[in-house]
């Protein structure tokens, strides 16, 4: 797993790293569940430790996901602008063509 800044990673790298972080967190919680099942008296402490262990992974996954969402929003904004420009230019061309017919 790369400690690189989220904005320096490709979309594929972001997706891969989020998936790896999720897998690690789920594995840790599954392990905690097994430990808590074996020692019910300590289950609260076991789950607290698991939460503490996974907190950095979850924070990293959230940062990566925030970057991914920001990229999708920027992409959508570019597409909206392009559609608006195409619509305006297309309308101008149609109006020009109609004015030339008269």
PyMOL commands that place a pseudoatom at each C-alpha (Angstrom):
pseudoatom trace, name=CA, resn=UNK, resi=1, chain=A, elem=C, hetatm=0, pos=[0.000, 0.000, 0.000]
pseudoatom trace, name=CA, resn=UNK, resi=2, chain=A, elem=C, hetatm=0, pos=[1.356, 3.367, -0.992]
pseudoatom trace, name=CA, resn=UNK, resi=3, chain=A, elem=C, hetatm=0, pos=[1.458, 6.295, 1.424]
pseudoatom trace, name=CA, resn=UNK, resi=4, chain=A, elem=C, hetatm=0, pos=[1.313, 8.672, -1.544]
pseudoatom trace, name=CA, resn=UNK, resi=5, chain=A, elem=C, hetatm=0, pos=[-0.916, 11.716, -1.557]
pseudoatom trace, name=CA, resn=UNK, resi=6, chain=A, elem=C, hetatm=0, pos=[-4.329, 10.819, -2.966]
pseudoatom trace, name=CA, resn=UNK, resi=7, chain=A, elem=C, hetatm=0, pos=[-4.083, 13.429, -5.712]
pseudoatom trace, name=CA, resn=UNK, resi=8, chain=A, elem=C, hetatm=0, pos=[-0.866, 11.805, -6.978]
pseudoatom trace, name=CA, resn=UNK, resi=9, chain=A, elem=C, hetatm=0, pos=[-2.511, 8.410, -7.537]
pseudoatom trace, name=CA, resn=UNK, resi=10, chain=A, elem=C, hetatm=0, pos=[-4.343, 7.195, -10.616]
pseudoatom trace, name=CA, resn=UNK, resi=11, chain=A, elem=C, hetatm=0, pos=[-8.006, 6.241, -10.427]
pseudoatom trace, name=CA, resn=UNK, resi=12, chain=A, elem=C, hetatm=0, pos=[-7.065, 2.565, -10.614]
pseudoatom trace, name=CA, resn=UNK, resi=13, chain=A, elem=C, hetatm=0, pos=[-4.531, 2.955, -7.797]
pseudoatom trace, name=CA, resn=UNK, resi=14, chain=A, elem=C, hetatm=0, pos=[-7.113, 4.712, -5.634]
pseudoatom trace, name=CA, resn=UNK, resi=15, chain=A, elem=C, hetatm=0, pos=[-9.654, 1.931, -6.211]
pseudoatom trace, name=CA, resn=UNK, resi=16, chain=A, elem=C, hetatm=0, pos=[-7.053, -0.759, -5.522]
pseudoatom trace, name=CA, resn=UNK, resi=17, chain=A, elem=C, hetatm=0, pos=[-5.869, 0.900, -2.323]
pseudoatom trace, name=CA, resn=UNK, resi=18, chain=A, elem=C, hetatm=0, pos=[-9.412, 1.442, -1.025]
pseudoatom trace, name=CA, resn=UNK, resi=19, chain=A, elem=C, hetatm=0, pos=[-10.178, -2.214, -1.681]
pseudoatom trace, name=CA, resn=UNK, resi=20, chain=A, elem=C, hetatm=0, pos=[-7.017, -3.307, 0.146]
pseudoatom trace, name=CA, resn=UNK, resi=21, chain=A, elem=C, hetatm=0, pos=[-7.796, -1.058, 3.118]
pseudoatom trace, name=CA, resn=UNK, resi=22, chain=A, elem=C, hetatm=0, pos=[-11.342, -2.411, 3.298]
pseudoatom trace, name=CA, resn=UNK, resi=23, chain=A, elem=C, hetatm=0, pos=[-10.061, -5.979, 3.191]
pseudoatom trace, name=CA, resn=UNK, resi=24, chain=A, elem=C, hetatm=0, pos=[-7.600, -5.286, 6.026]
pseudoatom trace, name=CA, resn=UNK, resi=25, chain=A, elem=C, hetatm=0, pos=[-10.278, -3.601, 8.150]
pseudoatom trace, name=CA, resn=UNK, resi=26, chain=A, elem=C, hetatm=0, pos=[-12.796, -6.402, 7.582]
pseudoatom trace, name=CA, resn=UNK, resi=27, chain=A, elem=C, hetatm=0, pos=[-10.142, -8.992, 8.405]
pseudoatom trace, name=CA, resn=UNK, resi=28, chain=A, elem=C, hetatm=0, pos=[-9.275, -7.162, 11.623]
pseudoatom trace, name=CA, resn=UNK, resi=29, chain=A, elem=C, hetatm=0, pos=[-12.930, -6.942, 12.674]
pseudoatom trace, name=CA, resn=UNK, resi=30, chain=A, elem=C, hetatm=0, pos=[-13.504, -10.612, 11.853]
pseudoatom trace, name=CA, resn=UNK, resi=31, chain=A, elem=C, hetatm=0, pos=[-10.515, -11.482, 14.016]
pseudoatom trace, name=CA, resn=UNK, resi=32, chain=A, elem=C, hetatm=0, pos=[-11.918, -9.302, 16.804]
pseudoatom trace, name=CA, resn=UNK, resi=33, chain=A, elem=C, hetatm=0, pos=[-15.277, -11.053, 16.519]
pseudoatom trace, name=CA, resn=UNK, resi=34, chain=A, elem=C, hetatm=0, pos=[-13.605, -14.439, 16.894]
pseudoatom trace, name=CA, resn=UNK, resi=35, chain=A, elem=C, hetatm=0, pos=[-11.629, -13.224, 19.904]
pseudoatom trace, name=CA, resn=UNK, resi=36, chain=A, elem=C, hetatm=0, pos=[-14.765, -11.739, 21.487]
pseudoatom trace, name=CA, resn=UNK, resi=37, chain=A, elem=C, hetatm=0, pos=[-16.624, -14.988, 20.932]
pseudoatom trace, name=CA, resn=UNK, resi=38, chain=A, elem=C, hetatm=0, pos=[-13.835, -16.887, 22.686]
pseudoatom trace, name=CA, resn=UNK, resi=39, chain=A, elem=C, hetatm=0, pos=[-13.692, -14.399, 25.588]
pseudoatom trace, name=CA, resn=UNK, resi=40, chain=A, elem=C, hetatm=0, pos=[-17.098, -12.669, 25.986]
pseudoatom trace, name=CA, resn=UNK, resi=41, chain=A, elem=C, hetatm=0, pos=[-16.023, -10.899, 29.174]
pseudoatom trace, name=CA, resn=UNK, resi=42, chain=A, elem=C, hetatm=0, pos=[-13.425, -8.897, 27.240]
pseudoatom trace, name=CA, resn=UNK, resi=43, chain=A, elem=C, hetatm=0, pos=[-15.492, -8.320, 24.101]
pseudoatom trace, name=CA, resn=UNK, resi=44, chain=A, elem=C, hetatm=0, pos=[-15.859, -4.558, 24.635]
pseudoatom trace, name=CA, resn=UNK, resi=45, chain=A, elem=C, hetatm=0, pos=[-12.093, -4.144, 25.015]
pseudoatom trace, name=CA, resn=UNK, resi=46, chain=A, elem=C, hetatm=0, pos=[-11.430, -6.377, 22.021]
pseudoatom trace, name=CA, resn=UNK, resi=47, chain=A, elem=C, hetatm=0, pos=[-13.762, -4.377, 19.784]
pseudoatom trace, name=CA, resn=UNK, resi=48, chain=A, elem=C, hetatm=0, pos=[-12.319, -1.087, 21.080]
pseudoatom trace, name=CA, resn=UNK, resi=49, chain=A, elem=C, hetatm=0, pos=[-8.827, -2.292, 20.181]
pseudoatom trace, name=CA, resn=UNK, resi=50, chain=A, elem=C, hetatm=0, pos=[-9.997, -3.352, 16.730]
pseudoatom trace, name=CA, resn=UNK, resi=51, chain=A, elem=C, hetatm=0, pos=[-11.568, 0.065, 16.204]
pseudoatom trace, name=CA, resn=UNK, resi=52, chain=A, elem=C, hetatm=0, pos=[-8.352, 1.744, 17.327]
pseudoatom trace, name=CA, resn=UNK, resi=53, chain=A, elem=C, hetatm=0, pos=[-6.288, -0.464, 14.995]
pseudoatom trace, name=CA, resn=UNK, resi=54, chain=A, elem=C, hetatm=0, pos=[-8.473, 0.230, 11.964]
pseudoatom trace, name=CA, resn=UNK, resi=55, chain=A, elem=C, hetatm=0, pos=[-8.904, 3.982, 12.515]
pseudoatom trace, name=CA, resn=UNK, resi=56, chain=A, elem=C, hetatm=0, pos=[-5.846, 4.962, 10.390]
pseudoatom trace, name=CA, resn=UNK, resi=57, chain=A, elem=C, hetatm=0, pos=[-6.947, 2.636, 7.578]
pseudoatom trace, name=CA, resn=UNK, resi=58, chain=A, elem=C, hetatm=0, pos=[-10.454, 4.063, 7.608]
pseudoatom trace, name=CA, resn=UNK, resi=59, chain=A, elem=C, hetatm=0, pos=[-9.111, 7.620, 7.628]
pseudoatom trace, name=CA, resn=UNK, resi=60, chain=A, elem=C, hetatm=0, pos=[-6.873, 6.833, 4.638]
pseudoatom trace, name=CA, resn=UNK, resi=61, chain=A, elem=C, hetatm=0, pos=[-9.765, 5.186, 2.772]
pseudoatom trace, name=CA, resn=UNK, resi=62, chain=A, elem=C, hetatm=0, pos=[-11.945, 8.236, 3.464]
pseudoatom trace, name=CA, resn=UNK, resi=63, chain=A, elem=C, hetatm=0, pos=[-9.232, 10.558, 2.122]
pseudoatom trace, name=CA, resn=UNK, resi=64, chain=A, elem=C, hetatm=0, pos=[-8.881, 8.424, -1.002]
pseudoatom trace, name=CA, resn=UNK, resi=65, chain=A, elem=C, hetatm=0, pos=[-12.631, 8.324, -1.508]
pseudoatom trace, name=CA, resn=UNK, resi=66, chain=A, elem=C, hetatm=0, pos=[-12.868, 12.106, -1.075]
pseudoatom trace, name=CA, resn=UNK, resi=67, chain=A, elem=C, hetatm=0, pos=[-10.277, 12.514, -3.832]
pseudoatom trace, name=CA, resn=UNK, resi=68, chain=A, elem=C, hetatm=0, pos=[-12.179, 10.104, -6.077]
pseudoatom trace, name=CA, resn=UNK, resi=69, chain=A, elem=C, hetatm=0, pos=[-15.438, 12.014, -5.532]
pseudoatom trace, name=CA, resn=UNK, resi=70, chain=A, elem=C, hetatm=0, pos=[-13.699, 15.331, -6.215]
pseudoatom trace, name=CA, resn=UNK, resi=71, chain=A, elem=C, hetatm=0, pos=[-12.346, 13.950, -9.493]
pseudoatom trace, name=CA, resn=UNK, resi=72, chain=A, elem=C, hetatm=0, pos=[-15.784, 12.731, -10.569]
pseudoatom trace, name=CA, resn=UNK, resi=73, chain=A, elem=C, hetatm=0, pos=[-17.307, 16.123, -9.726]
pseudoatom trace, name=CA, resn=UNK, resi=74, chain=A, elem=C, hetatm=0, pos=[-14.644, 17.956, -11.738]
pseudoatom trace, name=CA, resn=UNK, resi=75, chain=A, elem=C, hetatm=0, pos=[-15.211, 15.586, -14.658]
pseudoatom trace, name=CA, resn=UNK, resi=76, chain=A, elem=C, hetatm=0, pos=[-18.987, 16.093, -14.497]
pseudoatom trace, name=CA, resn=UNK, resi=77, chain=A, elem=C, hetatm=0, pos=[-18.497, 19.849, -14.416]
pseudoatom trace, name=CA, resn=UNK, resi=78, chain=A, elem=C, hetatm=0, pos=[-16.301, 19.699, -17.546]
pseudoatom trace, name=CA, resn=UNK, resi=79, chain=A, elem=C, hetatm=0, pos=[-18.936, 17.594, -19.345]
pseudoatom trace, name=CA, resn=UNK, resi=80, chain=A, elem=C, hetatm=0, pos=[-21.684, 20.036, -18.352]
pseudoatom trace, name=CA, resn=UNK, resi=81, chain=A, elem=C, hetatm=0, pos=[-19.648, 22.945, -19.698]
pseudoatom trace, name=CA, resn=UNK, resi=82, chain=A, elem=C, hetatm=0, pos=[-18.943, 21.077, -22.932]
pseudoatom trace, name=CA, resn=UNK, resi=83, chain=A, elem=C, hetatm=0, pos=[-22.638, 20.265, -23.365]
pseudoatom trace, name=CA, resn=UNK, resi=84, chain=A, elem=C, hetatm=0, pos=[-23.554, 23.899, -22.770]
pseudoatom trace, name=CA, resn=UNK, resi=85, chain=A, elem=C, hetatm=0, pos=[-20.991, 25.124, -25.308]
pseudoatom trace, name=CA, resn=UNK, resi=86, chain=A, elem=C, hetatm=0, pos=[-22.151, 22.578, -27.879]
pseudoatom trace, name=CA, resn=UNK, resi=87, chain=A, elem=C, hetatm=0, pos=[-25.756, 23.621, -27.305]
pseudoatom trace, name=CA, resn=UNK, resi=88, chain=A, elem=C, hetatm=0, pos=[-24.979, 27.315, -27.699]
pseudoatom trace, name=CA, resn=UNK, resi=89, chain=A, elem=C, hetatm=0, pos=[-22.839, 26.785, -30.806]
pseudoatom trace, name=CA, resn=UNK, resi=90, chain=A, elem=C, hetatm=0, pos=[-25.427, 24.430, -32.307]
pseudoatom trace, name=CA, resn=UNK, resi=91, chain=A, elem=C, hetatm=0, pos=[-28.199, 26.956, -31.709]
pseudoatom trace, name=CA, resn=UNK, resi=92, chain=A, elem=C, hetatm=0, pos=[-26.110, 29.695, -33.276]
pseudoatom trace, name=CA, resn=UNK, resi=93, chain=A, elem=C, hetatm=0, pos=[-25.397, 27.539, -36.339]
pseudoatom trace, name=CA, resn=UNK, resi=94, chain=A, elem=C, hetatm=0, pos=[-29.083, 26.655, -36.771]
pseudoatom trace, name=CA, resn=UNK, resi=95, chain=A, elem=C, hetatm=0, pos=[-30.095, 30.297, -36.440]
pseudoatom trace, name=CA, resn=UNK, resi=96, chain=A, elem=C, hetatm=0, pos=[-27.394, 31.297, -38.935]
pseudoatom trace, name=CA, resn=UNK, resi=97, chain=A, elem=C, hetatm=0, pos=[-28.588, 28.630, -41.385]
pseudoatom trace, name=CA, resn=UNK, resi=98, chain=A, elem=C, hetatm=0, pos=[-32.217, 29.783, -41.008]
pseudoatom trace, name=CA, resn=UNK, resi=99, chain=A, elem=C, hetatm=0, pos=[-31.213, 33.398, -41.593]
pseudoatom trace, name=CA, resn=UNK, resi=100, chain=A, elem=C, hetatm=0, pos=[-29.337, 32.423, -44.772]
pseudoatom trace, name=CA, resn=UNK, resi=101, chain=A, elem=C, hetatm=0, pos=[-32.433, 30.655, -46.195]
pseudoatom trace, name=CA, resn=UNK, resi=102, chain=A, elem=C, hetatm=0, pos=[-34.527, 33.818, -46.243]
for i in range(1, 102): cmd.bond("trace and resi %d" % i, "trace and resi %d" % (i + 1))
show_as sticks, trace
zoom trace
